[in-house]
Amino acid sequence: MRTYLKHIKRATAAGAVILAAASLQPASAFAAPAPQPTGSPQTRVVGGTRAAQGEFPFMVRLSMGCGGALYTKDVVLTAAHCVDGSGPNTSVTATGGAVDLQDSKAVTVKSTEILQAPGYNGKGKDWALIKLAKPIDQPTLKIAENDTFNNGDFQIAGWGADKEGGAQQRYLLKATVPFVDDATCQQAYGSSLTPGEEICAGKLTTGGVDTCQGDSGGPMFRKDDAGAWLQVGIVSWGEGCARPGKPGVYTEVSTFAADIKKAAAGLGG
């Protein structure tokens, strides 16, 4: 069992509480957000700074209160806990092309189909794909196909809460978090962690920098040897936000790269 999940899913290791990932920012581009359970934390990147327009053009905000990244121009990679099963679905609105969600130049596109990771049961396998009705004409984010880059410092970005229990953000925030190895992360979360399917990152000693509620499904990424952005993680869960000794937990993208590629092809992506 976990803490609060980062959408829904920045969960607590002490008791799995799934948040309703509502977006609290009243942007006209959003579809109506899901209701949020009474007393549950709202969720932005903690300890972050505002991203520049065009800095991370692959970033997408989803109307249920999650983040995502353009896997292809018409397929968004996000977290499994952000969606409710697989199949035709026109209820999600994706917003891209702007760091300011109220920017008149922001592009909004409806979903047509959702594919949740096969076998997802709330532990591990936290990835999903959302097919869009039309492409968002922005650069896409390449995913890691092996674990070569599952180390070092990672970039995180999102429109979620800037502090535990904080409000959703209008502007995209960014931050840098260091890799935390599986053994150290297991000391924090025990059997809640699924090594090989999840990767951890955060400032273990001091805390203070992390993803938070509303950042679920967004990418954790770094530069590859060619200097291109490469997605190594998907924001999944953690105990609170930016607490010392409680790093963020992310879906390990390289583990599921082949499955994601196959699933995206099946969506016509």
C-alpha positions in Angstrom: 0.0 0.0 0.0 1.2 3.5 -0.6 0.9 7.2 0.1 -1.0 9.5 -2.2 -0.5 9.1 -5.9 0.6 12.0 -7.9 -2.5 12.5 -9.8 -4.5 10.4 -8.5 -1.3 8.7 -7.7 1.3 10.4 -5.6 0.2 7.9 -2.8 1.2 7.1 0.8 3.1 4.1 1.6 1.0 4.0 4.8 -2.3 3.5 3.0 -3.1 3.7 -0.7 -5.2 6.8 -1.2 -6.0 7.5 -4.9 -6.6 11.1 -5.5 -9.0 12.3 -8.1 -6.4 14.3 -10.0 -8.6 17.2 -10.5 -7.2 20.2 -12.2 -8.0 23.2 -10.0 -6.8 25.9 -12.5 -9.8 27.4 -14.1 -8.4 27.5 -17.6 -11.0 27.6 -20.4 -8.9 25.0 -22.3 -9.7 22.3 -19.8 -12.5 19.8 -19.9 -14.4 19.7 -16.6 -12.2 18.1 -14.0 -13.1 15.1 -12.0 -14.4 15.8 -8.5 -11.7 15.6 -5.9 -12.3 13.5 -2.7 -12.9 15.6 0.4 -9.7 16.3 2.3 -7.3 14.9 -0.3 -4.2 16.9 -1.2 -4.4 18.8 -4.5 -1.5 18.6 -6.7 2.9 21.1 -9.1 6.5 20.6 -9.2 7.8 21.4 -5.7 10.9 23.5 -5.6 10.7 24.3 -9.3 11.0 27.4 -11.5 8.9 28.5 -14.4 9.7 26.8 -17.8 10.3 29.0 -20.8 7.9 28.9 -23.7 9.1 26.2 -26.1 11.6 24.7 -23.6 9.8 21.4 -23.3 7.4 21.4 -26.3 6.5 17.8 -25.8 4.7 18.5 -22.5 0.9 18.0 -22.4 -1.7 18.8 -19.8 -4.6 16.4 -19.5 -8.0 17.5 -18.4 -8.4 14.9 -15.6 -5.5 16.6 -13.8 -2.5 14.7 -15.1 0.5 15.4 -17.2 1.8 13.6 -20.2 4.3 13.7 -23.1 3.9 13.5 -26.8 5.1 10.0 -27.8 3.9 10.8 -31.3 2.2 13.9 -32.4 -1.2 12.2 -31.8 -0.4 9.8 -29.0 0.3 10.9 -25.4 2.2 8.8 -22.9 0.9 9.2 -19.4 0.3 7.1 -16.2 -2.1 4.1 -16.0 -3.5 5.4 -12.8 -4.6 8.6 -14.6 -7.1 6.7 -16.8 -9.9 4.2 -16.2 -9.3 1.2 -18.4 -8.9 0.9 -22.1 -11.1 1.5 -25.1 -12.8 4.3 -27.1 -12.9 7.4 -25.0 -13.6 11.0 -26.0 -13.7 12.5 -22.4 -10.1 13.6 -22.2 -8.8 17.0 -23.5 -5.1 17.4 -24.1 -3.6 20.9 -24.0 -0.2 21.4 -25.6 2.0 24.0 -27.3 2.1 26.4 -24.4 3.5 26.7 -20.9 0.6 29.0 -19.9 -2.5 27.0 -19.9 -4.5 30.1 -20.5 -2.4 31.2 -23.5 -4.7 31.8 -26.5 -2.1 29.9 -28.6 -2.5 26.7 -26.6 -3.8 23.8 -28.6 -6.5 21.6 -27.3 -7.4 18.2 -28.7 -9.9 15.6 -27.6 -9.0 11.9 -27.1 -10.5 9.2 -29.2 -9.1 6.1 -27.5 -7.2 5.1 -24.3 -5.0 2.1 -23.7 -4.1 1.4 -20.1 -1.1 -0.9 -19.6 -2.2 -4.5 -19.8 -2.3 -6.2 -16.4 -2.2 -2.9 -14.5 -3.5 -3.5 -11.0 -2.2 -0.4 -9.1 1.3 -1.6 -8.5 3.9 -1.2 -11.2 3.1 -1.1 -14.9 2.0 2.5 -14.4 1.8 3.6 -18.1 -1.0 4.4 -20.5 -1.5 5.9 -24.0 -4.1 8.4 -25.1 -4.8 8.6 -28.8 -5.8 12.1 -30.0 -8.4 13.1 -32.5 -5.7 15.1 -34.4 -2.0 15.7 -34.1 -0.5 18.4 -31.8 2.2 19.9 -34.0 5.0 19.9 -31.5 8.2 17.9 -31.1 7.8 14.5 -29.5 9.8 13.0 -26.6 11.8 9.9 -27.4 11.6 7.1 -24.8 14.5 5.1 -23.3 14.8 1.6 -24.7 17.4 0.4 -22.2 18.6 1.4 -18.8 21.8 3.2 -20.0 20.4 6.6 -19.0 18.7 5.5 -15.8 21.1 7.4 -13.6 22.5 10.9 -13.0 20.3 14.0 -12.8 16.8 14.1 -14.3 14.5 16.9 -15.3 10.9 16.9 -14.2 8.1 19.3 -15.3 4.4 19.7 -14.7 1.4 21.9 -13.8 0.7 20.2 -10.5 1.0 21.5 -6.9 4.1 23.5 -5.9 3.8 22.1 -2.3 2.1 19.3 -0.6 -1.6 20.2 -0.4 -1.1 23.1 -2.8 -3.1 24.3 -5.8 -2.7 23.4 -9.4 -0.6 25.8 -11.5 -1.3 27.9 -14.5 2.3 27.9 -15.7 4.6 24.9 -16.4 7.2 24.4 -13.7 10.5 22.5 -14.0 13.1 21.1 -11.6 16.1 18.8 -11.4 16.1 15.7 -9.3 19.0 13.2 -8.7 18.7 9.4 -9.2 18.1 7.3 -6.1 19.1 3.6 -6.4 16.6 0.8 -5.8 18.2 -0.4 -2.5 18.0 3.1 -1.0 14.5 3.6 -2.3 13.4 0.3 -0.8 14.6 1.5 2.6 12.0 4.3 2.2 9.1 2.3 0.8 9.8 -1.4 1.4 7.6 -3.8 -0.5 5.5 -0.9 -2.0 8.3 -0.4 -4.5 8.5 -2.6 -7.5 12.2 -2.7 -8.6 12.7 -3.2 -12.3 9.3 -1.5 -13.0 9.9 1.7 -11.0 12.8 4.1 -10.7 13.3 6.7 -7.9 14.6 10.2 -7.9 14.8 13.1 -5.4 17.0 14.9 -2.9 17.0 12.2 -0.3 18.6 14.0 2.6 17.1 17.5 2.3 13.9 16.9 0.3 12.5 20.1 -1.1 12.3 19.2 -4.8 9.8 16.8 -6.2 6.8 16.2 -8.4 3.4 16.4 -6.6 -0.3 15.9 -7.1 -1.3 16.9 -10.6 2.1 16.0 -12.0 1.1 12.3 -12.5 1.8 10.9 -15.9 4.3 13.6 -16.8 7.7 12.6 -18.0 11.0 12.4 -16.1 13.7 12.9 -18.7 17.4 13.7 -19.3 19.8 14.3 -22.2 21.2 11.4 -24.1 24.7 11.2 -25.6 23.5 13.2 -28.6 22.1 16.0 -26.4 18.5 15.1 -27.1 15.8 14.8 -24.5 15.1 11.2 -23.5 12.2 10.0 -21.3 13.3 7.6 -18.6 10.4 7.8 -16.2 6.7 8.6 -15.8 5.5 10.4 -12.7 3.8 7.8 -10.5 3.7 8.1 -6.7 5.5 8.9 -3.5 4.9 9.6 0.1 3.8 13.2 0.3 5.7 15.7 -1.8 9.4 16.6 -1.4 9.7 15.0 2.0 13.3 14.2 3.2 13.8 10.4 2.9 10.8 9.9 0.6 11.9 10.2 -3.0 9.5 10.4 -6.0 8.7 7.1 -7.6 8.5 6.9 -11.4 7.5 4.2 -13.9 10.8 2.9 -15.4 10.1 3.5 -19.1 12.9 1.3 -20.5 11.3 -1.7 -18.9 8.1 -1.1 -20.9 9.5 0.5 -24.1 8.7 -2.5 -26.3 5.2 -2.8 -24.9 4.6 1.0 -25.3 5.9 0.9 -28.9 3.6 -2.1 -29.8 0.6 -0.5 -28.1 1.1 2.8 -29.8 1.3 1.1 -33.2 -2.0 -0.6 -32.3 -3.6 2.9 -31.7 -2.5 3.9 -35.2 0.2 6.2 -33.6 
